[in-house]
Amino acid sequence: MNQLDAQAVQALDLPHMNFDEASFRFARNQDAMGTEKLAEGIRAFCADAGKLDQLLLAA
């Protein structure tokens, strides 16, 4: 199983990036698959939250 390792990440030579809201939204929209997967996850979360609400009301 893969695990996150904070020390390994800190050892990577990654450039520091600063975003304002507009540049963040632009960069996010440049990644079509990431944008779609995020939207898919949000839709699934909302559907599951609605199901949970119904289960709680029925209990």
Helices and strands as residue ranges (DSSP letters): H 6-11, H 21-30, H 32-58
